[in-house]
Amino acid sequence: MFAYVCNMPRFFVEVAYKGTNYQGFQIQDNANTVQEEVDKALSTLFRAPILTTGSSRTDAGVHALRNFMHFDTELPLHPQTVYKLNAILPKDIVLNDLYAVPDTAHSRFDALHREYKYFVYPTKNPFLYDRGYFFPYTIDIDLMQQAADLLKEYQDFESFSKRNSQVFTYNCQIEKSEWYFDQSLQCWVYNVKANRFLRGMVRGLVATMLKVGRGKLTLNDFRKIVEGKDCTKAWFDSPPQGLFLVDVGYPPGLLQSVSALQ
């Protein structure tokens, strides 16, 4: 277990959001973002400036079922803090919980894994048009699963990182990579889990694997793209609305819900 002893109390915020109306998660100049809305709500409730640090950046139009950020404050938390923050936040952002953590905990650097799902629907669906990729073509899901399995053989994913990513390494440890059909939603889902992801990586993987599924690329072609470490050889045209950040995982015992401590 993690000892909760700190000079300036630190808290993790767990949020979910529909990203349609936002220019991504991270605060930007002259653009409405999810982080800006959360910071604004926290600052309004505490009546003091509150700035958060996010665990994972999502692009414009991308959604999240579970993302995290952290902030520090010495101000007391009201028993209805979560309720009050949700009353301030816009309807497409929800704060699910607050967690007390050690003052050294970091929402980004302490994360053990991130998990994403990408939704591809083959027939017109009014409930998925802004939360999925309409792709009305025949695809070979067995070939796409073989491509997904192939990814676990590699660590360097420079081919699936957009230019100007400004990272020190392109290495990622993929532990889950699978395609399946969701009967309830009537759509294909790509589920991928790794210790970290590069900018545009999941959408690049999906778009390129769809080329395999359509017979536009062979599995050997796909392997060459991975090994080529050249993003100009991959495709990144899968739209943002199909992508969901579904989980960010932390070491056991790190997160202690504030509601349980009050």
C-alpha positions as CSV (number, residue, x, y, z in Angstrom):
1,M,0.0,0.0,0.0
2,F,1.1,3.6,-0.6
3,A,1.4,5.8,2.5
4,Y,-0.6,9.0,2.2
5,V,1.8,11.5,3.7
6,C,2.5,14.8,1.9
7,N,3.2,18.5,2.5
8,M,0.8,19.6,-0.2
9,P,-2.1,17.1,-0.6
10,R,-2.3,15.7,-4.1
11,F,-5.4,14.3,-5.8
12,F,-6.1,12.3,-8.9
13,V,-9.2,13.2,-10.9
14,E,-10.9,10.4,-12.9
15,V,-12.9,11.8,-15.9
16,A,-14.9,10.6,-18.9
17,Y,-15.8,12.7,-21.8
18,K,-17.3,12.9,-25.3
19,G,-14.6,14.7,-27.3
20,T,-16.7,15.9,-30.2
21,N,-16.8,19.5,-29.1
22,Y,-13.2,19.8,-28.0
23,Q,-9.9,20.4,-29.6
24,G,-8.3,17.6,-27.7
25,F,-7.6,17.0,-24.0
26,Q,-4.6,19.2,-23.3
27,I,-4.9,22.9,-22.7
28,Q,-4.1,25.0,-25.9
29,D,-4.1,28.7,-26.7
30,N,-7.4,29.8,-28.3
31,A,-9.0,26.4,-28.3
32,N,-11.6,24.7,-26.1
33,T,-10.2,21.6,-24.4
34,V,-11.3,19.0,-21.8
35,Q,-8.5,19.9,-19.4
36,E,-9.4,23.6,-19.6
37,E,-13.0,22.8,-18.6
38,V,-11.9,20.7,-15.7
39,D,-9.4,23.3,-14.5
40,K,-12.1,25.9,-14.7
41,A,-14.6,23.8,-12.7
42,L,-12.0,23.1,-10.0
43,S,-11.0,26.7,-9.8
44,T,-14.6,27.8,-9.5
45,L,-15.4,25.4,-6.8
46,F,-12.3,26.0,-4.7
47,R,-12.3,29.8,-5.5
48,A,-8.6,29.6,-6.2
49,P,-6.5,28.8,-9.3
50,I,-6.2,25.1,-9.9
51,L,-4.0,23.6,-12.7
52,T,-4.1,20.0,-13.5
53,T,-1.6,17.6,-15.1
54,G,-3.0,15.0,-17.4
55,S,-2.1,11.3,-17.7
56,S,-2.9,10.9,-21.4
57,R,-3.4,13.4,-24.2
58,T,-6.3,12.7,-26.7
59,D,-6.6,14.4,-30.0
60,A,-9.5,16.6,-31.2
61,G,-12.7,14.6,-31.4
62,V,-11.4,11.6,-29.5
63,H,-13.4,10.3,-26.5
64,A,-12.5,8.8,-23.1
65,L,-14.3,6.5,-20.8
66,R,-11.5,6.7,-18.2
67,N,-8.8,9.3,-18.1
68,F,-6.9,10.9,-15.2
69,M,-5.2,14.1,-14.2
70,H,-3.8,15.3,-10.9
71,F,-3.7,18.6,-8.9
72,D,-2.5,19.9,-5.6
73,T,-4.4,21.9,-3.0
74,E,-4.4,22.5,0.7
75,L,-8.0,23.6,0.6
76,P,-10.5,21.2,2.3
77,L,-12.6,18.9,0.1
78,H,-16.4,19.0,0.7
79,P,-18.2,15.7,1.1
80,Q,-20.1,16.6,-2.1
81,T,-17.1,17.8,-4.1
82,V,-17.6,15.3,-7.0
83,Y,-21.3,16.2,-7.2
84,K,-20.6,19.9,-7.1
85,L,-17.9,19.7,-9.8
86,N,-20.3,17.7,-12.1
87,A,-22.9,20.4,-11.6
88,I,-20.3,23.0,-13.0
89,L,-18.8,20.9,-15.8
90,P,-20.5,20.8,-19.2
91,K,-22.8,17.9,-20.0
92,D,-20.2,16.1,-22.2
93,I,-17.6,15.8,-19.4
94,V,-18.2,13.8,-16.1
95,L,-15.9,13.6,-13.1
96,N,-16.3,10.0,-11.8
97,D,-14.2,10.2,-8.7
98,L,-11.4,11.9,-6.8
99,Y,-8.5,10.0,-5.3
100,A,-6.1,11.0,-2.5
101,V,-2.5,10.0,-3.5
102,P,1.0,10.6,-2.2
103,D,2.5,14.0,-3.1
104,T,5.0,12.2,-5.3
105,A,2.4,10.4,-7.4
106,H,2.1,11.5,-11.1
107,S,-0.9,10.8,-13.2
108,R,1.3,10.4,-16.4
109,F,4.5,8.9,-15.2
110,D,3.0,6.4,-12.7
111,A,0.6,4.9,-15.3
112,L,1.5,1.3,-16.0
113,H,-0.7,1.0,-19.2
114,R,-3.2,2.7,-21.4
115,E,-5.9,0.9,-23.3
116,Y,-7.9,2.1,-26.3
117,K,-10.8,0.8,-28.4
118,Y,-11.6,1.9,-31.9
119,F,-15.1,1.3,-33.3
120,V,-15.8,0.6,-37.0
121,Y,-19.4,0.1,-38.1
122,P,-20.3,-1.4,-41.5
123,T,-23.9,-0.3,-41.8
124,K,-25.6,3.0,-41.3
125,N,-26.1,3.6,-37.6
126,P,-27.4,7.0,-36.2
127,F,-26.1,6.1,-32.7
128,L,-22.5,5.7,-33.9
129,Y,-22.0,8.4,-36.4
130,D,-20.1,10.6,-34.0
131,R,-18.6,7.7,-32.0
132,G,-17.4,5.4,-34.7
133,Y,-16.0,5.1,-38.2
134,F,-18.6,4.3,-40.9
135,F,-16.8,1.8,-43.2
136,P,-19.3,0.1,-45.5
137,Y,-16.9,-2.3,-47.1
138,T,-16.3,-6.1,-46.9
139,I,-13.2,-6.8,-44.7
140,D,-11.4,-10.0,-43.9
141,I,-11.3,-9.9,-40.1
142,D,-9.1,-13.0,-39.9
143,L,-6.3,-11.2,-41.9
144,M,-6.8,-8.1,-39.7
145,Q,-6.4,-10.2,-36.6
146,Q,-3.2,-11.7,-38.0
147,A,-1.9,-8.2,-38.5
148,A,-2.9,-7.3,-34.9
149,D,-1.1,-10.3,-33.6
150,L,2.0,-9.5,-35.6
151,L,2.3,-6.1,-33.7
152,K,3.1,-7.9,-30.5
153,E,6.4,-9.1,-32.0
154,Y,7.7,-5.5,-32.2
155,Q,8.6,-2.7,-29.9
156,D,9.6,0.2,-32.3
157,F,6.5,1.8,-33.8
158,E,8.0,4.8,-35.5
159,S,6.0,4.0,-38.6
160,F,2.8,4.7,-36.7
161,S,3.9,8.0,-35.1
162,K,2.9,11.2,-36.7
163,R,5.7,13.6,-37.7
164,N,7.0,16.1,-35.2
165,S,6.0,14.0,-32.2
166,Q,9.1,15.1,-30.3
167,V,9.6,11.9,-28.3
168,F,12.9,10.3,-27.1
169,T,11.9,6.8,-28.1
170,Y,9.4,5.1,-30.3
171,N,9.4,1.9,-28.3
172,C,6.0,0.7,-26.9
173,Q,5.2,-2.6,-25.2
174,I,2.0,-3.9,-26.7
175,E,0.3,-6.5,-24.5
176,K,-3.1,-6.7,-26.1
177,S,-4.0,-6.3,-29.8
178,E,-7.2,-7.8,-31.0
179,W,-10.2,-7.3,-33.4
180,Y,-13.7,-8.6,-32.5
181,F,-17.3,-8.0,-33.4
182,D,-19.5,-6.3,-30.8
183,Q,-23.0,-7.9,-31.2
184,S,-24.8,-5.2,-29.1
185,L,-23.3,-2.3,-31.1
186,Q,-23.1,-4.2,-34.4
187,C,-19.6,-3.0,-35.1
188,W,-16.0,-4.1,-35.3
189,V,-13.8,-3.1,-32.4
190,Y,-10.0,-2.9,-32.3
191,N,-8.8,-3.2,-28.7
192,V,-5.2,-2.4,-27.9
193,K,-3.3,-2.1,-24.6
194,A,0.3,-0.9,-24.1
195,N,2.6,0.8,-21.6
196,R,2.5,3.9,-23.8
197,F,1.3,5.1,-27.2
198,L,2.7,7.5,-29.8
199,R,0.9,10.5,-31.3
200,G,-1.6,9.2,-33.8
201,M,-0.5,5.6,-33.2
202,V,-3.9,3.8,-32.7
203,R,-5.6,5.6,-35.6
204,G,-2.5,4.8,-37.8
205,L,-2.7,1.1,-36.8
206,V,-6.4,0.9,-37.5
207,A,-6.3,2.7,-40.9
208,T,-3.4,0.5,-42.0
209,M,-4.9,-2.7,-40.8
210,L,-8.1,-1.8,-42.7
211,K,-6.0,-1.8,-45.8
212,V,-5.0,-5.4,-45.0
213,G,-8.6,-6.3,-44.4
214,R,-9.6,-4.8,-47.7
215,G,-6.9,-6.7,-49.6
216,K,-5.0,-3.6,-50.4
217,L,-2.0,-4.7,-48.4
218,T,-0.7,-8.2,-47.7
219,L,0.5,-9.3,-44.3
220,N,4.0,-9.1,-45.6
221,D,3.4,-5.6,-46.8
222,F,2.1,-4.7,-43.3
223,R,5.2,-6.2,-41.7
224,K,7.5,-4.2,-44.0
225,I,5.6,-1.0,-42.9
226,V,6.2,-1.8,-39.2
227,E,9.9,-2.6,-39.8
228,G,10.4,0.4,-42.2
229,K,10.1,3.0,-39.4
230,D,8.7,5.5,-42.0
231,C,5.4,7.1,-41.2
232,T,4.8,8.0,-44.8
233,K,4.3,4.3,-45.6
234,A,1.4,4.0,-43.1
235,W,-2.1,5.4,-43.3
236,F,-3.6,7.7,-40.7
237,D,-7.0,8.5,-42.3
238,S,-9.2,6.8,-39.7
239,P,-11.3,9.6,-38.2
240,P,-10.9,10.6,-34.5
241,Q,-14.5,10.0,-33.4
242,G,-14.1,6.2,-33.5
243,L,-11.3,6.3,-30.9
244,F,-11.9,5.9,-27.1
245,L,-9.4,5.9,-24.3
246,V,-11.0,3.2,-22.1
247,D,-8.5,2.8,-19.3
248,V,-5.3,4.1,-17.6
249,G,-3.9,1.6,-15.1
250,Y,-1.9,2.4,-12.0
251,P,0.0,0.3,-9.4
252,P,-2.4,-1.5,-6.9
253,G,-3.1,0.6,-3.8
254,L,-2.2,4.0,-5.4
255,L,-5.7,5.3,-5.8
256,Q,-7.7,5.9,-2.6
257,S,-11.2,7.3,-3.3
258,V,-11.8,10.5,-1.4
259,S,-15.3,9.4,-0.6
260,A,-14.0,6.4,1.3
261,L,-11.7,8.6,3.3
262,Q,-14.3,11.1,4.4
